[in-house]
Amino acid sequence: MSRLISISTLLLLGVGHSIIGQNLDYDSLYLLKNCITLDAKESIDEDRADLIYKWQFGDGEEGSGQVVEHCFDSLGSYNVKLSIIDPSVVSIFQDEWNFEVTITEDYLISFATEQSGLAISCESFLTYDSKPEHVEYFWDYGDGEYQIGKEAYHTYDSAGLYTIRLLAHVMFGEEIINLSTIQTIKVN
């Protein structure tokens, strides 16, 4: 997956992925766009190998070079700044470029429940930037019972605390992404 942002002729391409989430076997949040490649080759008219390219990524990290790769640790918006320095006069060769990069989740899973006595209904929610080709949902009700489907209905045998787990198997291109989230409910 790649994304392209043009600032002047500066290119920004998404190139990687990372996982951030809960302490489960799978995470509830999957990021495809937290790594970027910044390419300033086309931004300078002059063919000068001696120019120094300094990048500030807006998260406290810095880089150098005409082409750099950077991965952000958190969701959010970052003000990225590029300075090009002419070492022969030790000054900025060209005006600085400032632009904003926004890192958002690509897939996030959650669910809502409604109870009536020992009966419960569950509805899954998958939010995404890139529409998946296919999604399968698997429910674990915490009492040894399981079910498959986007929505699920279950009746417990007795009152108590139960941890419901939802697993989503998301297919996007050749990528297979497993997401999971849990909720603990009190059944009366």
Solvent accessible surface area in square Angstrom, and as a share of the most:
residue,aa,sasa,rsa
1,M,97,0.43
2,S,82,0.53
3,R,41,0.15
4,L,116,0.58
5,I,55,0.28
6,S,72,0.47
7,I,47,0.24
8,S,74,0.48
9,T,66,0.38
10,L,1,0.00
11,L,56,0.28
12,L,2,0.01
13,L,64,0.32
14,G,3,0.03
15,V,75,0.43
16,G,23,0.22
17,H,99,0.44
18,S,38,0.25
19,I,95,0.48
20,I,66,0.34
21,G,46,0.45
22,Q,69,0.31
23,N,159,0.82
24,L,49,0.24
25,D,100,0.52
26,Y,79,0.30
27,D,28,0.14
28,S,10,0.06
29,L,22,0.11
30,Y,14,0.05
31,L,0,0.00
32,L,10,0.05
33,K,35,0.15
34,N,5,0.03
35,C,9,0.06
36,I,0,0.00
37,T,24,0.14
38,L,0,0.00
39,D,29,0.15
40,A,0,0.00
41,K,106,0.45
42,E,124,0.56
43,S,9,0.06
44,I,13,0.07
45,D,145,0.75
46,E,94,0.42
47,D,151,0.78
48,R,66,0.24
49,A,111,0.86
50,D,66,0.34
51,L,13,0.06
52,I,67,0.34
53,Y,11,0.04
54,K,94,0.40
55,W,1,0.00
56,Q,78,0.35
57,F,5,0.02
58,G,46,0.44
59,D,52,0.27
60,G,77,0.74
61,E,98,0.44
62,E,123,0.55
63,G,22,0.21
64,S,71,0.46
65,G,28,0.27
66,Q,67,0.30
67,V,65,0.38
68,V,16,0.09
69,E,112,0.50
70,H,21,0.09
71,C,60,0.36
72,F,2,0.01
73,D,124,0.64
74,S,60,0.39
75,L,72,0.36
76,G,30,0.29
77,S,67,0.43
78,Y,29,0.11
79,N,93,0.47
80,V,0,0.00
81,K,55,0.23
82,L,0,0.00
83,S,13,0.08
84,I,1,0.00
85,I,42,0.21
86,D,14,0.07
87,P,50,0.32
88,S,85,0.55
89,V,100,0.57
90,V,124,0.71
91,S,53,0.34
92,I,82,0.42
93,F,55,0.23
94,Q,73,0.32
95,D,122,0.63
96,E,70,0.31
97,W,30,0.11
98,N,83,0.43
99,F,12,0.05
100,E,113,0.51
101,V,0,0.00
102,T,60,0.35
103,I,2,0.01
104,T,53,0.31
105,E,48,0.22
106,D,0,0.00
107,Y,0,0.00
108,L,65,0.32
109,I,3,0.02
110,S,52,0.34
111,F,12,0.05
112,A,50,0.38
113,T,37,0.22
114,E,133,0.60
115,Q,80,0.35
116,S,87,0.56
117,G,50,0.48
118,L,61,0.30
119,A,41,0.31
120,I,5,0.03
121,S,31,0.20
122,C,3,0.02
123,E,71,0.32
124,S,0,0.00
125,F,86,0.36
126,L,24,0.12
127,T,73,0.42
128,Y,97,0.37
129,D,75,0.39
130,S,16,0.10
131,K,148,0.63
132,P,16,0.10
133,E,125,0.56
134,H,90,0.40
135,V,32,0.18
136,E,64,0.29
137,Y,20,0.08
138,F,65,0.27
139,W,3,0.01
140,D,38,0.20
141,Y,2,0.01
142,G,41,0.40
143,D,54,0.28
144,G,53,0.51
145,E,91,0.41
146,Y,151,0.58
147,Q,67,0.30
148,I,126,0.64
149,G,23,0.22
150,K,107,0.45
151,E,85,0.38
152,A,0,0.00
153,Y,140,0.53
154,H,27,0.12
155,T,86,0.50
156,Y,3,0.01
157,D,143,0.74
158,S,62,0.40
159,A,61,0.48
160,G,28,0.27
161,L,126,0.63
162,Y,32,0.12
163,T,58,0.34
164,I,0,0.00
165,R,60,0.22
166,L,0,0.00
167,L,34,0.17
168,A,0,0.00
169,H,47,0.21
170,V,0,0.00
171,M,47,0.21
172,F,50,0.21
173,G,47,0.45
174,E,184,0.82
175,E,56,0.25
176,I,106,0.54
177,I,4,0.02
178,N,41,0.21
179,L,1,0.00
180,S,0,0.00
181,T,13,0.07
182,I,73,0.37
183,Q,62,0.28
184,T,86,0.50
185,I,15,0.08
186,K,134,0.57
187,V,2,0.01
188,N,121,0.62
